[in-house]
Amino acid sequence: MPTILDVAEKAGVSRSTVSRVLTNSGRVDPETKQKVLAAMKELNYQPSQVARNLRRKETNLIAVLIPCISNPFFGSLVQGMEEVAVKKGYHVILCNTGEDPVRQIEYLQMLERKQVDGVILTALRNPLEEVKSYLQHGPIVLASEYVEDNSLPAVVIDNIKAAERVTEHLILKGHKRIGFINGPEHIILCRDRQKGYIQMLENYEIPVSHDLITCSDFTIEGGFACAKQLLVLEEKPSAIFAANDEMAVGVIQAVQEQGLRVPQDVAVVGFDNVQVSKVVQPNLTTIDQPIFQLGVKSMELLMSCLDGDVSEGKRIVLEANLCIREST
C-alpha cells in the first residue's frame, strides 16, 4: 500500500504539503495541489480512515449503553438504532452496563476520550448532573427513558397513558382487585406506569390497595416471585398487571402453579410486546411499544445533535397501543 511519503516523493513536495492537501487545511499553491492529487491518483493512494478520523476528531462510532443484554426489549431497540447508523456511515458499539452505575460512567468516559462521537443511554443509572457533565464532549440521547427537566434529548412513549389503558381494560372486564408488579422504583418509566395504574383506579373510584402493589427486576423470576406474594393474600387479585412482558410470563407460571387458570381465575397483562408475549400460553395481552421505531428515532435524534440541529431537551413521544390477546 502506498504511503503519504510515497505521494510526497512522487509529487516532489514535503509530507506536510500532502497532509495539507488531504485535510484541505492551510495554504497550498493550486499547481502544487494538482501535482499532489495526480500523484495520489497514479499511486492509487487511499488515505487511512483512522488517520482521517483522528484529524477530524471523529470516530464514526456511537456507544449504545444498555442495562441488561439478555432483555429482548433491547435487542429490537438496538436493531432500529443500527439501521440508521449504518446508513449514515456510523457503527454501533454495544455496552452492557449490568445496571452498574460505575460501569455506566466508564462507558461515558469514552466520549471524553474521543473514542466515540456520541452516546445513546437506554437507562439512566447515575445522578443526572454527573451524566450531563459529559455533554461538553459530545451529544447524549436517551432512548425509552427521559429526564424531568428535559436537559437531555429523549425518545419515549407516554408510559402514564399506556398504563392507564391497561388498567381501564381490566376494569372494563369487571376487575376491581388488580395487582400491579412494577420494575425498580428509581426508574422514571416505572414511576410513570405506577402513576397511570393508580390514576385509572381513582378515575373509576376503586380504592387503591397498596398490598396489591409490588416491584421486581423486570425478569421472569422476579415476576414469578411477586405473583406468588399476591396470590397468597386473603383477598387475591382477579387480575395482575406486570410492567413488562418477562415479568408477566413469570406471573402466568405462578398462577398456573397454584392450579388456577389464565384468564378465567386471574387475568394477566404485560408491557412491551416482545416476542415471548406471542408464544407464551395463553398469548399475552400487552402494551405494544414501537421498540424498533424507538431505536430508529433515537439514533436519528443523535445524528441531528451531531449535525448541531437539536437544542437540549427535545423529547419525541411515540404512540403505544394495547394489544388484546388470550390472557385477558
DOZA-934460 format. One line per 3 residues: number of its first residue (from 1); their letters; for each residue x, y, z of N, C-alpha, C. Coordinates in steps of 0.2 Angstrom, whole numbers. Example, Ala and Ser with C-alpha at 12.3 -4.5 7.8 and 13.67 -1.06 7.14 Angstrom:
<gulos>
1> AS> 66 -28 39 62 -22 39 66 -16 39 | 64 -11 35 68 -5 36 64 0 39
</gulos>
This chain:
<gulos>
1> MPT> 4 -6 0 0 0 0 4 6 0 | 3 11 -5 7 17 -5 6 21 1 | 11 25 4 10 29 10 10 36 8
4> ILD> 9 41 13 9 48 12 16 50 9 | 22 46 12 28 48 10 30 46 2 | 26 41 0 27 39 -7 24 45 -11
7> VAE> 18 47 -9 15 53 -13 19 59 -13 | 22 60 -7 26 66 -7 32 66 -12 | 35 60 -12 41 59 -16 39 59 -23
10> KAG> 33 56 -25 31 56 -32 29 63 -34 | 26 67 -30 24 74 -32 30 79 -31 | 36 77 -28 41 81 -27 40 87 -21
13> VSR> 36 85 -16 34 90 -11 35 87 -4 | 34 91 1 35 88 8 29 84 10 | 30 80 15 25 76 18 19 81 21
16> STV> 21 87 24 17 91 27 12 94 21 | 15 95 15 11 98 10 6 93 8 | 7 87 7 2 82 6 -3 82 11
19> SRV> -1 82 17 -6 82 23 -11 88 22 | -8 94 21 -12 100 20 -17 99 14 | -15 95 9 -20 94 3 -25 89 6
22> LTN> -23 84 9 -28 79 12 -33 82 16 | -31 86 21 -36 89 26 -39 96 23 | -37 98 17 -39 104 15 -38 110 20
25> SGR> -32 110 23 -31 115 28 -24 118 26 | -24 125 28 -18 128 26 -18 130 19 | -13 134 17 -12 137 10 -8 132 6
28> VDP> -10 130 0 -6 126 -4 -7 129 -11 | -2 130 -15 -2 133 -22 -6 128 -26 | -11 131 -30 -15 127 -34 -11 122 -39
31> ETK> -6 124 -41 -2 120 -46 1 114 -42 | 4 116 -36 6 111 -31 1 106 -29 | -5 108 -28 -11 104 -26 -12 99 -31
34> QKV> -12 101 -38 -14 97 -43 -8 91 -44 | -2 93 -43 3 88 -43 2 83 -38 | 0 85 -32 -1 80 -26 -7 76 -28
37> LAA> -12 79 -31 -18 75 -32 -17 70 -38 | -13 72 -43 -11 67 -48 -6 62 -46 | -2 63 -41 2 58 -38 -2 53 -34
40> MKE> -7 55 -31 -11 51 -27 -15 46 -32 | -17 49 -37 -21 45 -42 -17 40 -45 | -11 42 -47 -6 37 -51 -4 31 -46
43> LNY> -3 33 -40 -1 28 -35 -7 24 -32 | -13 26 -34 -19 23 -31 -19 24 -23 | -17 30 -21 -16 31 -13 -23 32 -10
46> QPS> -24 28 -5 -31 28 -1 -29 31 6 | -31 37 8 -30 39 15 -32 34 20 | -29 34 26 -31 30 31 -37 32 34
49> QVA> -42 28 35 -48 30 38 -47 33 46 | -43 29 49 -41 30 56 -38 37 56 | -33 38 52 -29 44 52 -34 50 51
52> RNL> -38 49 46 -43 54 44 -47 56 49 | -50 51 53 -54 52 59 -51 56 64 | -44 54 65 -41 57 71 -40 65 69
55> RRK> -38 66 63 -38 73 61 -44 77 61 | -50 74 60 -56 77 60 -59 77 67 | -55 73 72 -58 72 79 -65 68 78
58> ETN> -65 64 74 -71 60 73 -69 52 73 | -74 48 75 -73 41 75 -78 37 71 | -83 40 70 -89 37 66 -92 31 70
61> LIA> -91 31 77 -93 26 82 -98 29 86 | -103 26 88 -108 28 93 -109 22 98 | -108 24 104 -109 20 110 -116 19 112
64> VLI> -119 13 113 -126 12 115 -126 8 122 | -128 12 127 -127 9 134 -134 6 136 | -134 -1 137 -140 -4 139 -139 -8 146
67> PCI> -144 -8 150 -143 -11 157 -143 -18 157 | -146 -22 152 -146 -29 153 -146 -32 146 | -141 -35 144 -140 -38 137 -145 -44 135
70> SNP> -147 -47 141 -152 -53 140 -159 -51 139 | -161 -45 140 -168 -42 140 -169 -41 132 | -174 -45 130 -176 -45 122 -178 -38 120
73> FFG> -181 -34 125 -183 -27 123 -177 -23 120 | -171 -24 122 -165 -20 120 -163 -23 113 | -164 -29 112 -162 -32 105 -165 -28 99
76> SLV> -172 -27 100 -175 -24 95 -174 -17 95 | -173 -14 100 -171 -7 101 -165 -5 97 | -159 -9 98 -153 -8 95 -153 -9 88
79> QGM> -157 -14 86 -158 -15 78 -160 -9 75 | -165 -5 78 -168 1 75 -162 6 75 | -158 6 80 -153 11 80 -148 10 75
82> EEV> -146 3 74 -141 1 69 -143 3 62 | -149 2 61 -152 3 54 -150 10 52 | -151 15 56 -150 22 55 -142 24 54
85> AVK> -139 21 59 -132 22 60 -128 20 54 | -129 14 51 -126 11 46 -127 16 39 | -133 18 38 -135 22 33 -131 29 33
88> KGY> -129 31 39 -126 37 40 -118 36 40 | -116 30 39 -109 29 39 -106 28 46 | -110 26 51 -108 25 58 -108 18 60
91> HVI> -105 16 65 -105 9 68 -107 10 75 | -111 5 78 -113 5 85 -109 0 89 | -107 3 95 -103 -1 100 -108 -2 105
94> LCN> -110 -9 107 -115 -11 112 -111 -11 118 | -114 -8 123 -110 -8 130 -115 -10 135 | -114 -16 138 -119 -19 143 -117 -16 150
97> TGE> -121 -12 153 -119 -9 160 -120 -14 166 | -125 -19 165 -127 -23 170 -130 -20 176 | -133 -14 175 -136 -10 180 -131 -7 185
100> DPV> -125 -7 183 -119 -4 187 -118 3 185 | -119 8 190 -118 15 189 -110 16 187 | -106 13 191 -99 14 189 -97 12 182
103> RQI> -100 6 180 -98 4 173 -101 9 168 | -107 12 170 -110 17 165 -106 23 164 | -103 25 170 -98 31 169 -92 29 165
106> EYL> -90 23 166 -84 21 162 -85 21 155 | -91 19 153 -93 19 146 -94 27 144 | -97 31 148 -97 38 146 -91 41 145
109> QML> -86 39 149 -79 42 148 -76 41 141 | -79 36 137 -76 35 130 -78 42 126 | -83 45 128 -85 51 125 -80 57 126
112> ERK> -78 57 133 -72 62 135 -66 60 131 | -64 54 130 -58 52 127 -58 52 120 | -64 54 117 -65 55 110 -64 48 106
115> QVD> -66 43 110 -66 36 107 -73 35 103 | -78 39 105 -85 38 101 -87 45 100 | -91 46 95 -94 53 93 -100 55 97
118> GVI> -104 50 100 -110 51 104 -112 45 107 | -117 46 112 -119 41 116 -127 41 116 | -129 35 116 -137 34 117 -137 30 124
121> LTA> -141 33 129 -142 29 135 -149 26 135 | -150 20 136 -156 17 137 -159 17 144 | -154 18 149 -156 18 156 -152 23 159
124> LRN> -155 27 163 -151 32 167 -150 29 174 | -143 28 176 -142 24 182 -137 29 187 | -136 35 184 -131 39 188 -135 46 189
127> PLE> -132 50 194 -135 56 195 -135 60 189 | -141 64 187 -141 67 181 -136 72 180 | -134 76 185 -128 81 184 -122 78 182
130> EVK> -121 72 185 -114 68 183 -115 66 176 | -120 64 173 -121 62 166 -120 68 162 | -124 74 164 -123 80 160 -117 83 159
133> SYL> -112 81 164 -105 84 163 -102 82 157 | -104 76 154 -101 73 148 -103 77 142 | -108 81 142 -111 84 136 -106 89 133
136> QHG> -101 91 137 -96 96 134 -92 92 129 | -92 85 129 -88 81 125 -91 78 119 | -98 79 119 -102 76 114 -109 75 116
139> PIV> -113 73 111 -121 73 112 -122 66 116 | -127 67 120 -130 61 124 -138 61 123 | -141 56 120 -148 55 119 -150 49 123
142> LAS> -156 50 126 -160 45 130 -165 41 125 | -165 35 126 -170 31 122 -174 27 127 | -180 28 127 -185 24 131 -186 27 138
145> EYV> -181 31 140 -182 35 146 -181 42 145 | -183 46 150 -182 54 149 -180 57 156 | -178 63 156 -177 66 162 -182 72 163
148> EDN> -184 73 169 -190 78 170 -188 85 168 | -182 87 169 -180 94 167 -178 95 160 | -179 90 156 -178 90 149 -171 92 147
151> SLP> -166 91 151 -160 93 149 -156 88 144 | -159 83 143 -156 78 138 -161 76 133 | -160 76 127 -165 74 121 -167 67 123
154> AVV> -173 65 121 -175 59 123 -181 57 118 | -181 50 117 -187 47 113 -190 42 117 | -197 43 118 -201 39 123 -208 37 121
157> IDN> -211 33 125 -219 33 124 -221 37 130 | -228 38 130 -231 40 136 -233 34 141 | -229 33 145 -230 27 150 -236 28 154
160> IKA> -237 34 156 -243 35 161 -250 33 157 | -250 36 151 -256 35 147 -257 27 145 | -251 24 144 -251 17 142 -253 13 148
163> AER> -251 14 154 -253 11 160 -260 12 161 | -263 18 160 -270 19 161 -274 15 156 | -272 14 150 -276 10 145 -276 2 148
166> VTE> -270 0 150 -270 -7 153 -275 -8 159 | -275 -3 163 -279 -3 169 -287 -3 168 | -288 2 163 -295 3 161 -298 -3 158
169> HLI> -294 -6 154 -295 -13 150 -298 -18 155 | -294 -19 161 -295 -24 166 -302 -22 170 | -302 -15 171 -308 -13 175 -314 -14 171
172> LKG> -314 -13 164 -320 -14 160 -322 -21 159 | -317 -26 161 -318 -33 161 -321 -35 167 | -322 -30 172 -325 -32 178 -321 -33 184
175> HKR> -314 -31 183 -309 -32 189 -309 -26 193 | -309 -27 200 -308 -22 204 -302 -23 209 | -300 -30 210 -294 -31 213 -288 -33 208
178> IGF> -285 -27 206 -280 -28 201 -273 -27 204 | -269 -32 204 -262 -32 206 -257 -29 201 | -252 -25 204 -248 -22 200 -240 -24 202
181> ING> -237 -27 197 -230 -28 198 -225 -24 194 | -222 -19 197 -218 -14 194 -211 -16 194 | -207 -12 190 -200 -13 190 -197 -9 195
184> PEH> -190 -8 195 -187 -4 201 -190 3 201 | -191 5 207 -194 11 209 -190 17 207 | -183 17 206 -179 23 205 -179 24 197
187> IIL> -183 20 193 -183 21 186 -189 25 184 | -188 30 181 -194 35 179 -200 32 176 | -198 28 171 -204 25 167 -208 20 172
190> CRD> -205 17 177 -208 13 182 -213 17 186 | -210 23 188 -214 28 192 -220 30 188 | -219 31 181 -225 33 177 -230 28 176
193> RQK> -228 22 175 -233 16 174 -237 15 181 | -234 16 186 -237 15 193 -242 21 193 | -240 27 191 -244 33 192 -251 32 187
196> GYI> -250 29 181 -255 28 177 -260 23 180 | -257 18 183 -262 12 186 -266 15 191 | -263 19 196 -266 22 201 -272 27 199
199> QML> -270 31 194 -274 37 192 -281 33 189 | -280 28 185 -286 25 182 -290 22 187 | -287 19 193 -291 16 198 -295 22 201
202> ENY> -292 27 202 -295 33 206 -301 36 201 | -300 36 194 -305 38 190 -311 34 190 | -311 28 192 -316 23 192 -318 22 200
205> EIP> -316 26 204 -317 26 211 -316 19 214 | -311 16 212 -309 10 215 -303 11 220 | -304 9 226 -299 10 231 -292 7 229
208> VSH> -287 11 231 -280 9 229 -278 5 235 | -277 -2 234 -274 -6 239 -267 -7 238 | -263 -4 243 -256 -5 242 -253 -12 243
211> DLI> -257 -16 246 -255 -23 247 -255 -26 240 | -258 -23 235 -258 -26 228 -252 -23 224 | -248 -19 227 -243 -16 223 -236 -18 225
214> TCS> -232 -21 221 -226 -24 222 -221 -22 217 | -214 -23 218 -210 -22 212 -204 -27 212 | -201 -28 206 -196 -33 205 -191 -30 200
217> DFT> -188 -35 196 -182 -33 192 -183 -34 185 | -189 -34 182 -190 -35 175 -188 -42 173 | -187 -47 177 -186 -54 175 -192 -58 176
220> IEG> -192 -64 172 -197 -69 173 -197 -72 180 | -191 -73 183 -190 -75 190 -193 -70 195 | -192 -64 194 -195 -58 198 -202 -58 198
223> GFA> -205 -59 192 -212 -58 191 -216 -64 194 | -212 -70 194 -215 -76 197 -215 -75 205 | -210 -73 208 -209 -72 215 -215 -67 217
226> CAK> -215 -61 214 -220 -56 216 -227 -59 215 | -229 -63 210 -236 -65 209 -237 -70 215 | -232 -74 217 -234 -79 222 -236 -75 229
229> QLL> -232 -69 230 -234 -65 235 -241 -63 235 | -243 -60 229 -250 -58 228 -255 -63 229 | -254 -69 226 -259 -75 226 -260 -78 233
232> VLE> -256 -76 238 -257 -79 245 -261 -74 249 | -262 -68 246 -266 -63 250 -273 -66 252 | -276 -64 257 -283 -66 259 -288 -64 254
235> EKP> -287 -58 251 -291 -56 245 -287 -56 239 | -287 -62 235 -282 -62 230 -284 -57 224 | -280 -55 220 -281 -51 214 -285 -55 209
238> SAI> -289 -53 206 -293 -56 200 -289 -55 193 | -284 -50 194 -280 -48 188 -274 -45 190 | -268 -46 186 -262 -44 188 -259 -41 182
241> FAA> -257 -34 183 -253 -30 178 -246 -30 179 | -242 -33 175 -235 -33 176 -232 -28 171 | -226 -24 174 -224 -18 170 -219 -20 164
244> NDE> -218 -27 163 -215 -29 157 -217 -36 155 | -216 -38 149 -218 -45 147 -215 -51 150 | -208 -50 152 -205 -55 155 -208 -57 162
247> MAV> -209 -51 166 -212 -52 172 -219 -55 172 | -223 -53 166 -229 -56 165 -229 -64 164 | -224 -66 160 -223 -73 159 -222 -77 166
250> GVI> -218 -74 171 -217 -76 177 -224 -77 181 | -228 -72 180 -235 -71 183 -239 -77 181 | -239 -78 174 -243 -84 172 -241 -91 175
253> QAV> -234 -91 175 -231 -98 178 -234 -98 185 | -234 -93 189 -236 -93 196 -243 -95 197 | -247 -92 193 -254 -93 193 -256 -101 191
256> QEQ> -253 -103 186 -254 -110 184 -251 -115 189 | -246 -113 193 -243 -117 198 -248 -118 204 | -252 -113 205 -257 -113 210 -263 -117 208
259> GLR> -263 -120 202 -269 -123 200 -274 -119 197 | -273 -113 196 -278 -108 193 -277 -107 186 | -282 -104 183 -282 -103 176 -281 -96 174
262> VPQ> -278 -95 168 -277 -88 165 -281 -88 158 | -286 -84 158 -288 -78 162 -294 -80 166 | -297 -86 166 -303 -87 170 -303 -86 177
265> DVA> -297 -87 180 -296 -86 188 -292 -79 189 | -287 -78 185 -283 -72 186 -281 -70 178 | -283 -64 177 -281 -61 170 -274 -58 171
268> VVG> -270 -58 166 -263 -56 166 -262 -51 160 | -259 -46 162 -257 -41 156 -249 -39 157 | -246 -39 151 -239 -37 152 -238 -30 148
271> FDN> -231 -29 146 -230 -22 144 -223 -23 139 | -224 -21 133 -218 -20 128 -220 -24 122 | -223 -30 122 -225 -34 116 -219 -36 113
274> VQV> -214 -39 117 -208 -43 114 -211 -50 112 | -206 -54 109 -208 -60 105 -211 -65 110 | -209 -65 117 -211 -70 121 -219 -69 123
277> SKV> -222 -63 122 -229 -62 123 -233 -66 118 | -230 -67 112 -234 -71 107 -234 -78 107 | -229 -81 111 -228 -88 111 -230 -91 118
280> VQP> -230 -87 123 -232 -90 130 -240 -92 129 | -241 -97 133 -248 -99 133 -252 -98 140 | -257 -94 140 -261 -91 134 -257 -85 132
283> NLT> -258 -83 125 -254 -77 122 -256 -71 127 | -251 -67 127 -251 -61 132 -254 -55 130 | -259 -52 133 -262 -45 132 -256 -41 134
286> TID> -254 -36 130 -249 -32 132 -249 -25 129 | -245 -20 131 -244 -14 128 -239 -15 122 | -241 -13 116 -237 -14 110 -232 -7 110
289> QPI> -226 -8 113 -222 -2 112 -219 -2 105 | -218 3 101 -214 3 95 -207 3 96 | -204 -3 98 -197 -3 101 -192 -2 95
292> FQL> -193 -5 89 -189 -4 84 -189 4 82 | -195 7 82 -195 14 80 -192 18 85 | -193 16 91 -189 20 97 -182 20 95
295> GVK> -179 15 93 -172 14 91 -170 19 85 | -174 18 80 -173 22 74 -173 30 76 | -179 32 80 -179 39 81 -174 42 86
298> SME> -172 37 90 -166 40 95 -160 41 91 | -158 36 86 -152 37 83 -153 43 78 | -159 44 75 -159 50 71 -159 56 75
301> LLM> -161 56 81 -160 62 85 -153 63 87 | -149 58 88 -142 59 89 -138 61 83 | -140 59 77 -137 61 71 -138 69 70
304> SCL> -144 71 72 -146 78 72 -142 82 77 | -141 79 83 -137 83 88 -129 83 85 | -127 78 82 -120 78 79 -120 84 74
307> DGD> -125 85 70 -125 90 65 -127 97 68 | -128 97 74 -129 104 78 -136 106 77 | -141 102 75 -148 104 73 -153 104 79
310> VSE> -150 101 85 -155 100 90 -153 103 97 | -157 107 100 -155 110 106 -157 105 111 | -154 106 117 -156 102 123 -163 101 125
313> GKR> -165 96 127 -172 95 129 -177 93 124 | -175 91 118 -180 89 113 -183 82 116 | -190 81 116 -192 75 118 -197 73 113
316> IVL> -196 67 110 -201 64 105 -205 59 108 | -211 59 107 -216 54 111 -219 50 105 | -218 44 105 -221 39 100 -227 36 103
319> EAN> -232 34 99 -238 31 101 -237 23 103 | -240 21 108 -241 14 110 -248 12 111 | -249 6 109 -256 3 108 -257 -3 113
322> LCI> -263 -4 115 -265 -10 119 -266 -16 114 | -263 -21 115 -263 -27 111 -267 -32 115 | -273 -34 113 -278 -38 117 -277 -45 115
325> RES> -275 -50 119 -274 -57 117 -278 -61 122 | -276 -68 123 -280 -73 127 -279 -72 134 | -274 -69 137 -273 -68 144 -278 -64 148
328> T> -282 -60 144 -287 -56 147 -294 -58 145
</gulos>
